[in-house]
Amino acid sequence: MLLLATLAVLALVSAASAADRMRLVSIPLDMPESDEVALDQQFLEGLYNGDYGKSMPRNFGGYLGNNVKSSGLEESPFYHIDTTLKDGRTLQLWFSSEKDGRRTFGVWMETPWSNKPPTKPYAAARKELESAYGQPDLDFSPPSLAGQHITIFVDRMAPNYQAVMAALPKASQISSKDAESFWHCDLRTLARILGANFRGAIVIQTEQKGKLGGETAELLDLVRARTVFNLDDIK
């Protein structure tokens, strides 16, 4: 009886963790690359196959399942998976070191530019984003690109959540130079701007005449990123 009770408690804890995790196109941070290791009783291959359904809390960008056109693992310069979706979007998973268990420290999604006029209302896209991740912890636009909306969400599951929040700048503290170049910042620059231990979501949406003209989104854990990158020499 005690064993059954313990297993039941562990199952509830696992379900709660799965529900709290931020996801991008089904994939959360911390997901192992190996299909022999599960996260919250879920495997990476199962997420790609759509085995866990389409009702994942805190998921943004839709689901994988039957939407995968091609996918492949690359081992250089670090372990990562490049995926092309049938709807044209690209997805990348970035994995930590072997010693760390090759777990996702980054999940990056991009909607490719199209010469067709955008049709999706920006207000609807923004609503979808906030329905998944809540109200942003930081929201700003570059001075010369008023239609570019940069939204930052701190992961409430971060073990150092309070410290990450304390390090996050206010929009007024971000220089014009950093705001203008934010869309193509490298990890070291993101660590300088958002804090050395940032963990959360970064979403950039471009508004054109009330429509969604472009979108990139990523989940990022800079602590785990340090297992494969040197981010400490921040200038």
N, CA, C and O of each residue as an XYZ file, in Angstrom:
940
protein
N       0.827     -1.210      0.000
C       0.000      0.000      0.000
C       0.865      1.266      0.000
O       0.593      2.233     -0.712
N       1.928      1.221      0.836
C       2.814      2.373      0.904
C       3.479      2.635     -0.443
O       3.610      3.787     -0.858
N       3.903      1.558     -1.133
C       4.526      1.699     -2.436
C       3.564      2.308     -3.437
O       3.944      3.194     -4.201
N       2.307      1.839     -3.443
C       1.315      2.374     -4.363
C       1.047      3.846     -4.083
O       0.909      4.645     -5.009
N       0.975      4.199     -2.811
C       0.744      5.594     -2.447
C       1.900      6.476     -2.904
O       1.694      7.582     -3.404
N       3.134      5.962     -2.723
C       4.304      6.725     -3.157
C       4.314      6.928     -4.659
O       4.603      8.025     -5.137
N       4.000      5.874     -5.412
C       3.943      5.980     -6.877
C       2.873      6.968     -7.314
O       3.069      7.711     -8.275
N       1.745      6.981     -6.617
C       0.663      7.906     -6.955
C       1.100      9.345     -6.731
O       0.803     10.221     -7.543
N       1.808      9.593     -5.629
C       2.304     10.944     -5.345
C       3.311     11.376     -6.406
O       3.267     12.511     -6.882
N       4.224     10.469     -6.780
C       5.215     10.790     -7.807
C       4.547     11.097     -9.141
O       4.992     11.988     -9.864
N       3.487     10.372     -9.475
C       2.758     10.611    -10.722
C       2.106     11.986    -10.705
O       2.101     12.684    -11.719
N       1.557     12.380     -9.562
C       0.934     13.699     -9.449
C       1.965     14.809     -9.569
O       1.722     15.824    -10.222
N       3.128     14.611     -8.932
C       4.195     15.605     -9.033
C       4.662     15.737    -10.469
O       4.878     16.848    -10.953
N       4.820     14.604    -11.162
C       5.246     14.621    -12.561
C       4.233     15.339    -13.428
O       4.609     16.130    -14.293
N       2.945     15.074    -13.208
C       1.896     15.734    -13.990
C       1.902     17.229    -13.744
O       1.712     18.019    -14.670
N       2.122     17.625    -12.478
C       2.155     19.050    -12.166
C       3.342     19.722    -12.840
O       3.218     20.835    -13.351
N       4.503     19.046    -12.844
C       5.684     19.607    -13.489
C       5.462     19.773    -14.982
O       5.817     20.802    -15.556
N       4.877     18.765    -15.611
C       4.603     18.829    -17.043
C       3.671     19.990    -17.363
O       3.839     20.659    -18.382
N       2.687     20.233    -16.495
C       1.719     21.294    -16.744
C       2.339     22.677    -16.585
O       1.898     23.633    -17.223
N       3.371     22.789    -15.731
C       3.991     24.084    -15.467
C       5.087     24.443    -16.470
O       5.497     25.600    -16.547
N       5.553     23.480    -17.223
C       6.673     23.733    -18.118
C       6.256     24.579    -19.321
O       5.231     24.319    -19.951
N       7.065     25.591    -19.629
C       6.883     26.341    -20.864
C       7.291     25.437    -22.025
O       8.298     24.733    -21.944
N       6.519     25.457    -23.091
C       6.820     24.654    -24.266
C       6.751     25.520    -25.518
O       5.998     26.491    -25.589
N       7.552     25.140    -26.491
C       7.518     25.787    -27.802
C       7.372     24.685    -28.839
O       8.250     23.834    -28.979
N       6.259     24.703    -29.567
C       5.941     23.651    -30.538
C       6.126     22.272    -29.875
O       6.793     21.396    -30.426
N       5.543     22.099    -28.723
C       5.530     20.854    -27.938
C       6.738     20.662    -27.034
O       6.636     19.948    -26.036
N       7.891     21.278    -27.348
C       9.155     20.942    -26.687
C       9.433     21.869    -25.506
O       9.378     23.089    -25.657
N       9.731     21.306    -24.327
C      10.123     22.123    -23.174
C      11.642     22.200    -23.029
O      12.375     21.445    -23.668
N      12.096     23.098    -22.200
C      13.484     23.067    -21.766
C      13.714     21.806    -20.932
O      12.776     21.232    -20.380
N      14.964     21.390    -20.851
C      15.390     20.231    -20.048
C      15.079     18.883    -20.694
O      15.380     17.848    -20.099
N      14.489     18.856    -21.886
C      14.137     17.590    -22.524
C      15.392     16.848    -22.970
O      16.198     17.414    -23.709
N      15.586     15.583    -22.540
C      16.764     14.820    -22.957
C      16.722     14.479    -24.449
O      15.661     14.217    -25.015
N      17.907     14.490    -25.068
C      18.011     14.078    -26.472
C      17.810     12.575    -26.604
O      17.262     12.107    -27.602
N      18.245     11.825    -25.616
C      18.150     10.372    -25.647
C      16.704      9.913    -25.477
O      15.977     10.412    -24.618
N      16.307      8.960    -26.305
C      14.961      8.406    -26.179
C      14.894      7.312    -25.120
O      13.880      6.627    -24.989
N      15.976      7.154    -24.368
C      15.977      6.226    -23.251
C      15.758      6.936    -21.925
O      15.666      6.296    -20.878
N      15.674      8.270    -21.972
C      15.493      9.066    -20.759
C      14.261      9.944    -20.935
O      14.132     10.648    -21.937
N      13.360      9.901    -19.965
C      12.110     10.656    -20.040
C      12.190     11.921    -19.192
O      12.990     12.008    -18.261
N      11.363     12.886    -19.523
C      11.137     14.077    -18.713
C       9.645     14.136    -18.421
O       8.837     14.247    -19.343
N       9.272     14.062    -17.149
C       7.853     14.046    -16.773
C       7.099     12.944    -17.523
O       5.973     13.143    -17.979
N       7.744     11.778    -17.640
C       7.162     10.607    -18.287
C       6.896     10.825    -19.782
O       6.045     10.157    -20.371
N       7.621     11.755    -20.382
C       7.520     11.995    -21.819
C       8.900     11.858    -22.454
O       9.913     12.218    -21.853
N       8.922     11.332    -23.679
C      10.154     11.155    -24.430
C      10.149     12.083    -25.650
O       9.090     12.420    -26.178
N      11.331     12.485    -26.084
C      11.441     13.386    -27.228
C      10.803     12.783    -28.470
O      10.078     13.468    -29.190
N      11.066     11.515    -28.724
C      10.479     10.863    -29.903
C       8.957     10.876    -29.824
O       8.284     11.059    -30.838
N       8.413     10.684    -28.629
C       6.967     10.715    -28.454
C       6.382     12.086    -28.748
O       5.284     12.188    -29.296
N       7.114     13.153    -28.384
C       6.648     14.505    -28.704
C       6.638     14.730    -30.207
O       5.715     15.344    -30.743
N       7.674     14.229    -30.892
C       7.722     14.369    -32.352
C       6.602     13.566    -33.023
O       6.072     13.970    -34.058
N       6.254     12.440    -32.428
C       5.203     11.594    -33.007
C       3.798     12.038    -32.616
O       2.813     11.525    -33.146
N       3.704     12.978    -31.703
C       2.390     13.434    -31.263
C       1.710     12.485    -30.301
O       0.483     12.462    -30.212
N       2.512     11.686    -29.565
C       1.946     10.661    -28.694
C       1.221     11.219    -27.479
O       0.443     10.509    -26.842
N       1.470     12.485    -27.150
C       0.929     13.025    -25.902
C      -0.205     14.027    -26.129
O      -0.575     14.775    -25.225
N      -0.743     14.031    -27.336
C      -1.919     14.847    -27.610
C      -1.613     16.305    -27.899
O      -0.458     16.703    -28.053
N      -2.680     17.088    -27.967
C      -2.571     18.508    -28.306
C      -3.265     19.379    -27.265
O      -3.947     20.350    -27.595
N      -3.078     19.012    -26.020
C      -3.678     19.788    -24.918
C      -2.624     20.066    -23.859
O      -2.868     19.855    -22.671
N      -1.463     20.533    -24.273
C      -0.370     20.801    -23.346
C      -0.463     22.234    -22.834
O      -0.406     23.176    -23.625
N      -0.605     22.410    -21.523
C      -0.629     23.766    -20.970
C       0.691     24.488    -21.251
O       1.749     23.862    -21.308
N       0.618     25.798    -21.424
C       1.792     26.651    -21.584
C       2.593     26.314    -22.840
O       3.805     26.521    -22.885
N       1.905     25.794    -23.857
C       2.553     25.509    -25.144
C       2.211     26.610    -26.137
O       1.057     27.025    -26.244
N       3.225     27.082    -26.865
C       3.029     28.110    -27.877
C       3.567     27.601    -29.212
O       4.587     26.912    -29.256
N       2.879     27.942    -30.295
C       3.379     27.603    -31.629
C       2.835     26.322    -32.210
O       3.345     25.845    -33.223
N       1.800     25.742    -31.589
C       1.226     24.522    -32.121
C       2.002     23.285    -31.687
O       2.771     23.317    -30.727
N       1.782     22.197    -32.416
C       2.348     20.912    -32.014
C       3.105     20.266    -33.172
O       2.925     20.630    -34.335
N       3.949     19.305    -32.828
C       4.706     18.580    -33.845
C       3.821     17.528    -34.509
O       3.234     17.788    -35.559
N       3.719     16.344    -33.907
C       2.825     15.328    -34.439
C       2.985     15.118    -35.928
O       4.066     14.763    -36.397
N       1.918     15.334    -36.672
C       1.919     15.123    -38.124
C       2.435     16.325    -38.910
O       2.298     16.370    -40.133
N       3.031     17.303    -38.215
C       3.463     18.527    -38.888
C       4.958     18.529    -39.203
O       5.490     19.565    -39.602
N       5.654     17.397    -39.035
C       7.092     17.339    -39.290
C       7.356     16.922    -40.735
O       6.913     15.862    -41.177
N       8.083     17.769    -41.462
C       8.469     17.451    -42.843
C       9.800     16.708    -42.871
O       9.938     15.697    -43.560
N      10.781     17.213    -42.116
C      12.087     16.562    -42.050
C      12.756     16.956    -40.747
O      12.462     18.005    -40.174
N      13.664     16.095    -40.283
C      14.351     16.374    -39.028
C      15.636     15.559    -38.971
O      15.679     14.423    -39.441
N      16.690     16.147    -38.389
C      17.953     15.438    -38.295
C      18.816     15.962    -37.169
O      18.787     17.151    -36.850
N      19.587     15.068    -36.566
C      20.492     15.415    -35.474
C      21.873     15.747    -36.030
O      22.414     15.000    -36.846
N      22.438     16.855    -35.591
C      23.802     17.245    -35.926
C      24.622     17.276    -34.642
O      24.131     17.713    -33.601
N      25.874     16.811    -34.710
C      26.716     16.736    -33.519
C      27.755     17.842    -33.447
O      28.465     17.949    -32.447
N      27.864     18.673    -34.487
C      28.858     19.741    -34.515
C      28.176     21.066    -34.888
O      27.283     21.065    -35.736
N      28.565     22.181    -34.288
C      29.596     22.343    -33.258
C      29.140     21.910    -31.855
O      29.955     21.832    -30.936
N      27.863     21.635    -31.694
C      27.322     21.048    -30.478
C      26.073     20.274    -30.884
O      25.557     20.471    -31.984
N      25.589     19.411    -30.024
C      24.421     18.609    -30.382
C      23.196     19.509    -30.597
O      22.829     20.303    -29.731
N      22.574     19.360    -31.779
C      21.338     20.094    -32.049
C      20.526     19.349    -33.098
O      21.075     18.611    -33.916
N      19.238     19.549    -33.066
C      18.325     18.953    -34.037
C      17.712     20.062    -34.878
O      17.160     21.025    -34.344
N      17.811     19.924    -36.193
C      17.185     20.846    -37.138
C      15.925     20.196    -37.687
O      15.971     19.087    -38.218
N      14.806     20.886    -37.561
C      13.520     20.353    -38.013
C      12.833     21.359    -38.919
O      12.779     22.551    -38.616
N      12.314     20.872    -40.022
C      11.474     21.686    -40.902
C      10.044     21.170    -40.789
O       9.791     19.972    -40.918
N       9.118     22.086    -40.549
C       7.723     21.712    -40.413
C       7.002     21.839    -41.748
O       7.427     22.585    -42.629
N       5.922     21.111    -41.882
C       5.163     21.122    -43.137
C       4.568     22.489    -43.442
O       4.301     22.808    -44.600
N       4.359     23.299    -42.403
C       3.794     24.636    -42.636
C       4.870     25.665    -42.976
O       4.575     26.855    -43.094
N       6.128     25.210    -43.137
C       7.199     26.094    -43.566
C       8.077     26.620    -42.444
O       9.161     27.138    -42.710
N       7.645     26.502    -41.219
C       8.448     26.988    -40.109
C       9.651     26.077    -39.864
O       9.645     24.903    -40.233
N      10.673     26.640    -39.237
C      11.848     25.859    -38.857
C      11.951     25.829    -37.341
O      11.588     26.783    -36.652
N      12.455     24.708    -36.842
C      12.590     24.497    -35.402
C      13.976     23.937    -35.129
O      14.439     23.039    -35.833
N      14.631     24.462    -34.118
C      15.930     23.953    -33.699
C      15.887     23.628    -32.212
O      15.329     24.381    -31.414
N      16.488     22.490    -31.851
C      16.665     22.118    -30.453
C      18.152     22.117    -30.161
O      18.924     21.487    -30.884
N      18.566     22.810    -29.115
C      19.975     22.909    -28.743
C      20.188     22.140    -27.450
O      19.462     22.345    -26.477
N      21.181     21.254    -27.432
C      21.385     20.375    -26.283
C      22.659     20.710    -25.520
O      23.650     21.169    -26.089
N      22.602     20.469    -24.224
C      23.739     20.709    -23.340
C      24.790     19.619    -23.500
O      24.678     18.771    -24.386
N      25.793     19.638    -22.661
C      26.915     18.710    -22.779
C      26.513     17.281    -22.425
O      25.470     17.039    -21.819
N      27.365     16.353    -22.817
C      27.129     14.957    -22.478
C      27.089     14.768    -20.968
O      26.270     14.006    -20.456
N      27.973     15.461    -20.256
C      28.028     15.361    -18.796
C      26.719     15.828    -18.169
O      26.303     15.309    -17.134
N      26.073     16.807    -18.796
C      24.808     17.342    -18.294
C      23.612     16.516    -18.754
O      22.480     16.804    -18.365
N      23.842     15.502    -19.571
C      22.747     14.640    -20.012
C      22.143     15.023    -21.340
O      21.088     14.509    -21.712
N      22.801     15.934    -22.076
C      22.294     16.391    -23.377
C      20.809     16.740    -23.293
O      19.964     16.095    -23.914
N      20.522     17.752    -22.527
C      19.148     18.241    -22.355
C      18.994     19.587    -23.058
O      19.967     20.326    -23.202
N      17.790     19.904    -23.491
C      17.580     21.147    -24.239
C      17.827     22.368    -23.351
O      17.211     22.535    -22.299
N      18.747     23.211    -23.812
C      18.908     24.532    -23.202
C      18.311     25.597    -24.107
O      18.160     26.750    -23.700
N      17.969     25.212    -25.337
C      17.361     26.150    -26.268
C      16.397     25.451    -27.202
O      16.672     24.359    -27.699
N      15.269     26.089    -27.434
C      14.288     25.647    -28.427
C      13.947     26.891    -29.233
O      13.439     27.868    -28.684
N      14.223     26.860    -30.526
C      14.102     28.070    -31.360
C      13.209     27.795    -32.562
O      13.384     26.805    -33.272
N      12.254     28.685    -32.777
C      11.303     28.534    -33.877
C      11.239     29.835    -34.682
O      11.232     30.931    -34.122
N      11.192     29.686    -36.006
C      11.098     30.857    -36.875
C      10.066     30.630    -37.967
O      10.001     29.561    -38.574
N       9.274     31.645    -38.198
C       8.359     31.645    -39.338
C       9.056     32.355    -40.493
O       9.381     33.534    -40.359
N       9.296     31.699    -41.610
C      10.061     32.312    -42.697
C       9.328     33.498    -43.315
O       8.099     33.570    -43.314
N      10.130     34.429    -43.846
C       9.555     35.591    -44.517
C       8.825     35.146    -45.778
O       9.268     34.238    -46.483
N       7.717     35.792    -46.045
C       6.939     35.497    -47.243
C       6.606     36.795    -47.961
O       6.354     37.824    -47.335
N       6.612     36.725    -49.305
C       6.245     37.923    -50.067
C       4.731     38.060    -50.210
O       4.246     39.001    -50.837
N       3.991     37.124    -49.629
C       2.536     37.232    -49.630
C       2.092     38.159    -48.507
O       2.698     38.141    -47.436
N       1.058     38.968    -48.712
C       0.571     39.858    -47.655
C       0.137     39.052    -46.433
O      -0.562     38.050    -46.580
N       0.541     39.472    -45.222
C       0.135     38.741    -44.021
C      -1.373     38.820    -43.814
O      -2.008     39.819    -44.153
N      -1.929     37.763    -43.257
C      -3.384     37.699    -43.073
C      -3.811     37.542    -41.618
O      -4.937     37.891    -41.265
N      -2.930     37.024    -40.775
C      -3.306     36.781    -39.380
C      -3.282     38.081    -38.588
O      -2.258     38.764    -38.578
N      -4.373     38.443    -37.928
C      -4.376     39.669    -37.124
C      -3.322     39.612    -36.025
O      -3.170     38.596    -35.347
N      -2.597     40.714    -35.857
C      -1.579     40.740    -34.816
C      -2.200     40.562    -33.438
O      -1.620     39.897    -32.580
N      -3.362     41.146    -33.220
C      -4.024     41.043    -31.915
C      -4.305     39.590    -31.558
O      -4.199     39.204    -30.394
N      -4.666     38.776    -32.558
C      -4.938     37.358    -32.315
C      -3.640     36.620    -31.976
O      -3.626     35.753    -31.103
N      -2.554     36.967    -32.669
C      -1.266     36.332    -32.399
C      -0.773     36.684    -31.000
O      -0.225     35.840    -30.292
N      -0.972     37.923    -30.619
C      -0.555     38.348    -29.280
C      -1.382     37.639    -28.202
O      -0.864     37.263    -27.151
N      -2.654     37.469    -28.479
C      -3.524     36.774    -27.530
C      -3.093     35.324    -27.356
O      -3.090     34.811    -26.237
N      -2.729     34.657    -28.449
C      -2.247     33.276    -28.375
C      -0.988     33.191    -27.529
O      -0.826     32.266    -26.733
N      -0.099     34.159    -27.703
C       1.155     34.177    -26.957
C       0.901     34.319    -25.460
O       1.460     33.573    -24.657
N       0.065     35.268    -25.092
C      -0.186     35.513    -23.677
C      -1.061     34.430    -23.063
O      -1.009     34.204    -21.854
N      -1.862     33.759    -23.880
C      -2.630     32.624    -23.369
C      -1.707     31.483    -22.960
O      -2.000     30.736    -22.026
N      -0.592     31.359    -23.670
C       0.370     30.298    -23.364
C       1.288     30.667    -22.211
O       1.492     29.866    -21.299
N       1.844     31.871    -22.242
C       2.908     32.227    -21.302
C       2.504     33.267    -20.264
O       3.281     33.555    -19.353
N       1.310     33.835    -20.379
C       0.885     34.856    -19.433
C       1.341     36.246    -19.851
O       1.755     36.453    -20.992
N       1.264     37.192    -18.930
C       1.714     38.551    -19.212
C       3.232     38.596    -19.243
O       3.882     37.968    -18.408
N       3.811     39.328    -20.192
C       5.277     39.377    -20.282
C       5.898     40.076    -19.085
O       5.295     40.963    -18.481
N       7.111     39.663    -18.753
C       7.863     40.311    -17.684
C       8.658     41.494    -18.214
O       9.093     42.352    -17.445
N       8.845     41.538    -19.524
C       9.531     42.652    -20.175
C       8.975     42.770    -21.581
O       8.814     41.768    -22.277
N       8.682     43.988    -21.997
C       8.049     44.222    -23.301
C       8.598     45.533    -23.857
O       8.453     46.577    -23.220
N       9.225     45.499    -25.035
C       9.782     46.722    -25.596
C       9.863     46.618    -27.111
O       9.725     45.534    -27.679
N      10.088     47.753    -27.758
C      10.248     47.827    -29.207
C      11.460     48.694    -29.532
O      11.726     49.660    -28.817
N      12.204     48.373    -30.595
C      13.319     49.227    -31.012
C      12.796     50.599    -31.426
O      11.719     50.677    -32.017
N      13.516     51.681    -31.139
C      13.048     53.029    -31.489
C      12.714     53.198    -32.963
O      11.756     53.893    -33.302
N      13.494     52.570    -33.848
C      13.262     52.757    -35.286
C      12.313     51.711    -35.868
O      11.978     51.770    -37.051
N      11.876     50.749    -35.043
C      11.007     49.670    -35.530
C       9.830     49.514    -34.581
O       9.738     48.539    -33.834
N       8.940     50.483    -34.623
C       7.810     50.476    -33.688
C       6.923     49.252    -33.876
O       6.218     48.851    -32.950
N       6.951     48.652    -35.074
C       6.112     47.490    -35.326
C       6.718     46.187    -34.845
O       6.079     45.138    -34.927
N       7.949     46.240    -34.342
C       8.590     45.023    -33.825
C       8.379     44.959    -32.315
O       8.830     45.833    -31.575
N       7.694     43.923    -31.875
C       7.359     43.779    -30.457
C       8.201     42.650    -29.861
O       8.103     41.501    -30.292
N       9.019     42.981    -28.879
C       9.889     42.016    -28.214
C       9.329     41.746    -26.820
O       9.226     42.658    -26.000
N       8.971     40.506    -26.558
C       8.374     40.153    -25.281
C       9.202     39.067    -24.607
O       9.615     38.093    -25.235
N       9.432     39.259    -23.323
C      10.264     38.359    -22.532
C       9.421     37.794    -21.388
O       8.718     38.530    -20.695
N       9.505     36.483    -21.206
C       8.770     35.803    -20.135
C       9.758     34.984    -19.318
O      10.428     34.108    -19.865
N       9.859     35.248    -18.036
C      10.729     34.465    -17.162
C      10.011     33.162    -16.806
O       8.819     33.160    -16.497
N      10.746     32.069    -16.853
C      10.193     30.755    -16.539
C       9.985     30.637    -15.030
O      10.945     30.676    -14.261
N       8.742     30.495    -14.616
C       8.461     30.415    -13.181
C       8.969     29.120    -12.559
O       8.997     28.995    -11.335
N       9.377     28.140    -13.396
C       9.975     26.911    -12.882
C      11.483     27.032    -12.697
O      12.120     26.085    -12.236
N      12.061     28.166    -13.041
C      13.502     28.346    -12.876
C      13.873     28.186    -11.409
O      13.247     28.809    -10.552
N      14.877     27.368    -11.097
C      15.254     27.163     -9.694
C      15.711     28.442     -9.008
O      15.633     28.563     -7.786
N      16.192     29.400     -9.808
C      16.640     30.691     -9.272
C      15.701     31.810     -9.732
O      16.151     32.901    -10.083
N      14.408     31.534     -9.726
C      13.405     32.443    -10.302
C      13.537     33.871     -9.785
O      13.567     34.812    -10.577
N      13.616     34.044     -8.472
C      13.678     35.391     -7.898
C      14.922     36.135     -8.365
O      14.861     37.332     -8.647
N      16.047     35.437     -8.450
C      17.283     36.066     -8.912
C      17.184     36.451    -10.384
O      17.672     37.509    -10.783
N      16.554     35.596    -11.195
C      16.381     35.911    -12.621
C      15.494     37.144    -12.781
O      15.789     38.022    -13.591
N      14.416     37.209    -12.015
C      13.527     38.369    -12.074
C      14.254     39.638    -11.639
O      14.079     40.696    -12.245
N      15.065     39.535    -10.594
C      15.780     40.703    -10.080
C      16.792     41.235    -11.089
O      17.038     42.439    -11.153
N      17.379     40.329    -11.878
C      18.395     40.737    -12.860
C      17.785     41.283    -14.143
O      18.467     41.958    -14.914
N      16.505     40.996    -14.378
C      15.864     41.432    -15.627
C      15.718     42.955    -15.632
O      15.206     43.522    -14.666
N      16.155     43.623    -16.694
C      16.054     45.087    -16.716
C      14.631     45.548    -16.994
O      13.791     44.776    -17.456
N      14.378     46.809    -16.707
C      13.140     47.452    -17.151
C      13.340     47.902    -18.597
O      14.473     48.090    -19.042
N      12.257     48.069    -19.316
C      12.351     48.464    -20.720
C      13.145     49.763    -20.879
O      13.894     49.922    -21.843
N      12.978     50.693    -19.929
C      13.668     51.989    -20.003
C      15.174     51.870    -19.801
O      15.917     52.797    -20.122
N      15.633     50.727    -19.267
C      17.063     50.526    -19.019
C      17.793     49.908    -20.214
O      19.020     49.818    -20.210
N      17.051     49.485    -21.229
C      17.673     48.877    -22.409
C      18.075     49.979    -23.380
O      17.235     50.783    -23.784
N      19.333     50.025    -23.756
C      19.819     51.076    -24.643
C      19.198     50.941    -26.028
O      18.754     49.864    -26.426
N      19.178     52.037    -26.740
C      18.658     52.013    -28.113
C      19.445     51.049    -28.980
O      18.879     50.342    -29.814
N      20.764     51.026    -28.775
C      21.618     50.126    -29.557
C      21.246     48.671    -29.303
O      21.138     47.887    -30.246
N      21.048     48.301    -28.035
C      20.692     46.923    -27.720
C      19.298     46.575    -28.241
O      19.068     45.463    -28.717
N      18.375     47.525    -28.151
C      17.020     47.273    -28.637
C      17.006     47.067    -30.149
O      16.293     46.201    -30.656
N      17.795     47.865    -30.864
C      17.817     47.784    -32.322
C      18.412     46.460    -32.812
O      17.979     45.916    -33.828
N      19.404     45.949    -32.083
C      20.103     44.736    -32.531
C      19.624     43.472    -31.811
O      20.174     42.390    -32.016
N      18.603     43.614    -30.972
C      18.194     42.488    -30.121
C      17.777     41.271    -30.939
O      17.994     40.136    -30.515
N      17.189     41.494    -32.089
C      16.648     40.389    -32.882
C      17.724     39.429    -33.372
O      17.416     38.291    -33.727
N      18.986     39.869    -33.397
C      20.044     38.951    -33.823
C      21.171     38.874    -32.790
O      22.326     38.650    -33.151
N      20.842     39.059    -31.508
C      21.837     38.963    -30.448
C      22.361     37.537    -30.309
O      21.619     36.574    -30.501
N      23.650     37.409    -29.974
C      24.183     36.098    -29.633
C      23.923     35.824    -28.147
O      23.422     36.690    -27.429
N      24.264     34.628    -27.698
C      23.953     34.238    -26.323
C      24.679     35.101    -25.299
O      24.120     35.433    -24.254
N      25.906     35.458    -25.594
C      26.664     36.275    -24.649
C      26.017     37.647    -24.474
O      25.968     38.174    -23.362
N      25.523     38.221    -25.560
C      24.862     39.520    -25.473
C      23.528     39.393    -24.739
O      23.166     40.268    -23.952
N      22.806     38.318    -24.990
C      21.559     38.099    -24.254
C      21.829     37.978    -22.760
O      21.057     38.484    -21.945
N      22.932     37.300    -22.392
C      23.295     37.177    -20.985
C      23.586     38.547    -20.376
O      23.231     38.804    -19.226
N      24.224     39.418    -21.137
C      24.510     40.767    -20.643
C      23.235     41.580    -20.456
O      23.098     42.308    -19.473
N      22.304     41.456    -21.397
C      21.095     42.278    -21.345
C      20.073     41.723    -20.353
O      19.528     42.471    -19.542
N      19.814     40.428    -20.413
C      18.728     39.828    -19.642
C      19.168     39.266    -18.296
O      18.332     38.950    -17.450
N      20.466     39.141    -18.098
C      20.973     38.560    -16.861
C      21.676     37.250    -17.146
O      21.250     36.476    -18.004
N      22.762     37.006    -16.418
C      23.623     35.860    -16.703
C      22.923     34.526    -16.543
O      23.319     33.542    -17.169
N      21.884     34.473    -15.713
C      21.210     33.202    -15.439
C      19.787     33.164    -15.994
O      18.936     32.440    -15.479
N      19.535     33.938    -17.036
C      18.174     34.000    -17.585
C      17.669     32.629    -18.019
O      18.399     31.826    -18.601
N      16.399     32.391    -17.717
C      15.709     31.197    -18.202
C      14.269     31.606    -18.481
O      13.576     32.107    -17.595
N      13.825     31.393    -19.712
C      12.468     31.765    -20.070
C      12.267     31.790    -21.566
O      12.957     31.095    -22.312
N      11.311     32.600    -22.000
C      10.949     32.687    -23.419
C      11.227     34.081    -23.954
O      11.028     35.084    -23.268
N      11.692     34.120    -25.196
C      11.927     35.371    -25.922
C      11.143     35.279    -27.224
O      11.380     34.382    -28.033
N      10.222     36.194    -27.425
C       9.379     36.158    -28.622
C       9.438     37.515    -29.310
O       9.248     38.551    -28.673
N       9.699     37.503    -30.598
C       9.734     38.734    -31.395
C       8.675     38.618    -32.475
O       8.733     37.722    -33.318
N       7.714     39.518    -32.449
C       6.637     39.545    -33.431
C       6.653     40.886    -34.152
O       6.816     41.937    -33.533
N       6.484     40.832    -35.457
C       6.463     42.046    -36.266
C       5.043     42.323    -36.742
O       4.393     41.469    -37.345
N       4.578     43.534    -36.458
C       3.222     43.937    -36.828
C       3.262     44.808    -38.083
O       3.992     45.798    -38.139
N       2.477     44.433    -39.078
C       2.379     45.199    -40.315
C       0.912     45.509    -40.595
O       0.138     44.623    -40.956
N       0.546     46.756    -40.427
C      -0.823     47.207    -40.690
C      -1.852     46.336    -39.961
O      -2.879     45.956    -40.523
N      -1.549     46.033    -38.699
C      -2.481     45.268    -37.889
C      -2.402     43.766    -38.082
O      -3.160     43.023    -37.459
N      -1.491     43.305    -38.941
C      -1.331     41.873    -39.203
C       0.025     41.391    -38.664
O       0.938     42.188    -38.449
N       0.136     40.072    -38.452
C       1.394     39.476    -38.012
C       2.289     39.267    -39.220
O       2.028     38.389    -40.042
N       3.344     40.067    -39.333
C       4.220     39.986    -40.491
C       5.357     39.000    -40.347
O       5.874     38.509    -41.350
N       5.761     38.698    -39.125
C       6.863     37.768    -38.895
C       6.931     37.406    -37.428
O       6.409     38.124    -36.575
N       7.586     36.275    -37.135
C       7.623     35.821    -35.750
C       8.795     34.868    -35.533
O       9.010     33.944    -36.317
N       9.541     35.100    -34.472
C      10.519     34.148    -33.977
C      10.275     33.973    -32.488
O       9.854     34.906    -31.803
N      10.540     32.777    -31.994
C      10.355     32.505    -30.569
C      11.408     31.519    -30.119
O      11.823     30.645    -30.881
N      11.836     31.661    -28.886
C      12.778     30.687    -28.348
C      12.601     30.535    -26.848
O      12.264     31.485    -26.142
N      12.834     29.327    -26.383
C      13.000     29.042    -24.967
C      14.493     28.936    -24.723
O      15.213     28.330    -25.516
N      14.964     29.525    -23.624
C      16.407     29.588    -23.418
C      16.750     29.461    -21.937
O      16.132     30.101    -21.087
N      17.741     28.628    -21.644
C      18.288     28.472    -20.300
C      19.781     28.758    -20.382
O      20.549     27.921    -20.857
N      20.199     29.940    -19.920
C      21.599     30.322    -20.053
C      22.509     29.572    -19.083
O      23.706     29.440    -19.338
N      21.962     29.086    -17.985
C      22.777     28.289    -17.062
C      23.197     26.985    -17.739
O      24.370     26.612    -17.711
N      22.235     26.302    -18.341
C      22.535     25.048    -19.029
C      23.347     25.306    -20.309
O      24.143     24.457    -20.709
N      23.158     26.454    -20.948
C      23.929     26.785    -22.150
C      25.419     26.842    -21.858
O      26.238     26.598    -22.744
N      25.771     27.162    -20.624
C      27.184     27.262    -20.258
C      27.895     25.911    -20.268
O      29.123     25.863    -20.184
N      27.161     24.841    -20.368
C      27.828     23.535    -20.446
C      28.482     23.328    -21.807
O      29.323     22.443    -21.964
N      28.099     24.142    -22.794
C      28.720     24.028    -24.121
C      29.280     25.355    -24.649
O      30.012     25.362    -25.639
N      28.944     26.478    -23.999
C      29.425     27.778    -24.440
C      30.041     28.530    -23.262
O      29.610     28.379    -22.119
N      31.055     29.339    -23.560
C      31.618     30.224    -22.567
C      30.877     31.565    -22.646
O      31.067     32.332    -23.589
N      30.048     31.831    -21.665
C      29.259     33.057    -21.644
C      29.686     33.985    -20.510
O      29.059     35.021    -20.291
N      30.726     33.628    -19.803
C      31.084     34.370    -18.586
C      31.880     35.621    -18.843
O      31.907     36.512    -17.994
N      32.539     35.723    -20.000
C      33.325     36.909    -20.317
C      32.413     37.951    -20.961
O      32.513     38.239    -22.154
N      31.521     38.508    -20.139
C      30.500     39.428    -20.641
C      31.040     40.857    -20.576
O      31.455     41.337    -19.521
N      31.021     41.520    -21.731
C      31.534     42.894    -21.789
C      30.404     43.854    -22.061
O      30.627     45.062    -22.147
